Amino acid sequence: MGLPNGVHHLAICTKDMKAQIEFFTQVLGMELVALYWMHSVKNTYHGFVRMNDSSSIAFVQGPESGEIQPQEGVSHASWTAGLVAPGAMQHLALNVDTEEELLSMRDRLRSHGHWVMGPLDHGFCKSIYFAGPEGLMLEFSTSEGGAIDQEAWIDPEVVGLNGISREELERYKHPQPFESRSGTVQNPTVDPDNPPMRFPPGQDAVYRMSDEDVTARLSETTPPVQPKAG
């Protein structure tokens, strides 16, 4: 119960919202579905391009976006297999259903003047690779509806190099089920000297708020444009 079943949205910072929207809509063919002031964040806006009704790619731009300088190998990879700082996104792979659709996306990208590598056959998927605006490393992949075979694709050598025991591997492959407590589990106490998130000055009061207060005080459900009746 309550297991993640897909990506609702992946948020990527940008200093040029329009350039990202132009690329993802006109080059990749995704629809712009939301562009609004980001809730509870001053002078910052949020844009969403649609993958399907429950999955999007989002972009975030604020007044300091242009002041934070990107650095290859830290903020973003120099190529789709390059390394970045821990916790940073290394590359983004988008799904298509068939190899025919994969080649169609390659045609679409190349017709817009973008260099594309592949497809490469990785056994459990086939992929093409390319770069988007601001050094964003991107991939399209297809497994053509097939699931990844754990027994074939978990390498014992790599398991050992990561210090994973046989017992731990079984736990990772088959996590224990969790029985929901209907949302009654309380937050742990936060160490103010080592908080899990560092909010702007004056906003760390959220750590002392109840769940009900967070929902009531921070939720914003009204769209920027009211839909026309009928």
C-alpha positions in Angstrom: 0.0 0.0 0.0 1.2 3.5 -0.8 4.1 2.4 -3.0 5.5 4.8 -5.7 4.1 3.8 -9.1 5.8 6.4 -11.4 7.2 9.9 -11.5 4.5 12.6 -10.9 7.0 15.3 -11.9 10.8 15.9 -11.9 11.8 19.5 -11.2 14.8 21.0 -12.9 16.2 24.5 -12.2 16.7 26.8 -15.1 17.7 30.4 -15.8 15.8 30.4 -19.1 12.3 29.1 -18.7 11.2 30.0 -22.2 14.2 28.2 -23.8 13.3 25.0 -21.9 9.6 25.2 -22.8 10.6 25.9 -26.4 12.8 22.8 -26.5 10.5 20.4 -24.7 7.4 21.4 -26.7 8.7 22.1 -30.1 11.6 19.7 -30.4 10.3 16.9 -28.2 6.6 17.5 -28.8 5.4 17.7 -25.1 2.6 20.0 -24.2 2.9 23.0 -21.8 0.2 22.4 -19.2 1.2 24.8 -16.3 3.2 28.0 -15.9 2.5 29.9 -12.7 4.1 31.6 -9.6 5.5 28.8 -7.5 3.4 28.3 -4.4 4.9 29.7 -1.2 8.2 30.7 -2.9 8.8 34.4 -3.5 9.4 35.7 -7.1 9.8 32.1 -8.5 7.8 30.4 -11.2 7.1 26.9 -12.1 6.5 25.4 -15.6 5.2 21.9 -16.4 5.4 20.0 -19.6 3.2 16.9 -19.9 4.3 13.3 -20.4 0.9 11.9 -19.6 -2.0 12.9 -17.3 -0.1 11.8 -14.2 3.5 12.5 -15.2 5.3 15.7 -16.1 8.7 17.4 -16.3 8.8 20.7 -14.3 11.1 23.7 -14.4 11.8 26.2 -11.7 13.2 29.7 -12.2 13.8 32.4 -9.6 15.6 35.7 -9.4 18.8 34.1 -8.3 18.8 31.5 -11.1 21.2 33.4 -13.3 23.6 34.1 -10.4 24.2 30.4 -9.6 26.9 29.3 -12.1 26.7 25.8 -13.5 29.9 23.7 -13.3 30.4 20.6 -15.4 31.0 17.5 -13.2 29.3 19.3 -10.2 25.9 20.6 -11.2 25.6 18.7 -14.4 27.3 16.0 -16.4 29.6 16.8 -19.4 28.0 13.8 -21.2 25.3 11.3 -20.5 27.7 9.0 -18.6 29.7 11.7 -16.9 29.8 12.1 -13.1 28.2 14.9 -11.0 28.1 15.8 -7.3 26.2 13.3 -5.1 22.5 14.2 -5.0 22.5 16.0 -8.4 20.7 14.5 -11.4 23.2 12.8 -13.7 20.9 12.4 -16.7 17.2 12.1 -17.5 15.8 9.2 -19.5 12.3 9.4 -21.0 10.3 6.4 -22.1 8.8 5.5 -25.4 7.0 2.2 -26.0 8.6 0.8 -29.1 11.9 0.9 -31.1 9.9 2.4 -34.0 9.0 5.3 -31.7 12.6 5.6 -30.5 13.8 6.0 -34.1 10.9 8.5 -34.7 12.2 10.6 -31.8 15.7 10.5 -33.3 14.3 11.8 -36.6 12.4 14.5 -34.8 15.5 15.6 -32.9 17.8 15.6 -35.9 15.3 17.5 -38.0 15.5 20.3 -35.4 19.3 20.3 -35.7 20.2 18.2 -32.6 23.0 15.6 -32.7 21.8 12.2 -31.4 23.9 9.1 -30.5 22.3 5.7 -30.9 20.3 3.6 -30.5 22.5 1.5 -28.2 21.2 -1.9 -27.1 21.6 -2.3 -23.4 19.9 -5.7 -23.2 16.9 -4.6 -21.1 16.4 -1.4 -23.1 17.5 0.5 -26.2 18.4 4.1 -25.9 19.3 7.3 -27.8 21.3 10.1 -26.2 21.4 13.9 -26.8 21.7 17.2 -25.0 19.1 19.8 -24.2 19.3 23.5 -23.2 21.7 24.5 -20.3 23.7 21.2 -20.5 20.8 19.0 -19.6 21.8 15.4 -20.5 18.9 13.5 -22.0 18.0 10.0 -23.2 15.0 8.3 -24.8 14.7 4.6 -23.9 12.4 1.7 -24.7 12.1 -1.7 -23.0 9.1 -2.4 -25.3 6.9 -3.4 -22.3 9.4 -5.8 -20.8 10.4 -5.8 -17.1 14.0 -5.9 -16.0 15.1 -9.4 -14.9 16.6 -9.0 -11.4 18.5 -12.3 -11.7 20.2 -11.3 -14.9 20.9 -7.7 -14.2 22.2 -7.6 -10.6 25.9 -8.2 -10.9 27.4 -10.1 -7.9 30.8 -8.3 -8.4 29.1 -4.9 -8.2 27.0 -6.1 -5.2 30.2 -7.0 -3.4 32.0 -3.7 -4.3 29.2 -1.9 -2.6 29.4 -3.9 0.6 26.0 -5.5 0.2 25.6 -8.8 2.0 23.5 -11.7 0.7 20.9 -10.9 3.4 20.8 -7.2 2.5 20.5 -8.0 -1.2 17.4 -10.1 -0.5 15.9 -7.2 1.5 16.6 -4.8 -1.4 15.1 -7.2 -4.0 12.1 -8.0 -1.8 11.3 -5.1 0.6 9.1 -6.0 3.5 5.4 -4.9 3.1 4.3 -2.0 5.3 0.8 -1.7 6.7 -0.5 1.9 6.5 -1.5 3.6 9.8 -3.9 5.9 7.9 -1.5 8.9 8.1 -1.2 8.9 12.0 2.6 8.4 12.2 4.1 11.6 13.6 7.3 13.4 12.3 10.5 12.8 14.2 12.0 15.7 16.1 14.3 17.8 13.9 17.8 18.7 15.1 18.0 22.5 14.5 21.7 22.3 13.9 21.3 19.6 11.2 17.9 20.0 9.6 16.9 17.7 6.6 15.9 20.8 4.6 17.3 24.3 4.9 14.4 26.8 4.4 14.9 30.5 3.9 15.4 32.6 7.1 12.2 32.8 9.1 10.5 29.9 7.4 11.9 27.1 9.5 8.8 27.4 11.7 7.3 24.7 9.5 9.3 22.1 11.5 7.2 23.1 14.6 3.8 23.0 12.8 1.4 20.2 12.9 0.4 18.3 9.7 -3.0 20.0 9.8 -1.4 23.5 10.1 1.0 22.8 7.2 -1.9 21.7 5.0 -4.2 24.6 6.0 -1.6 27.4 5.9 0.6 26.3 2.9 -1.8 24.8 0.5 -2.8 26.9 -2.6 -5.5 25.3 -4.8 -6.8 28.2 -6.9 -5.5 28.2 -10.5 -4.1 31.5 -11.9 -6.8 31.6 -14.6 -10.4 30.5 -13.8 -11.8 28.0 -16.3 -14.7 29.2 -18.2 -18.0 27.7 -17.2 -19.7 25.4 -19.7 
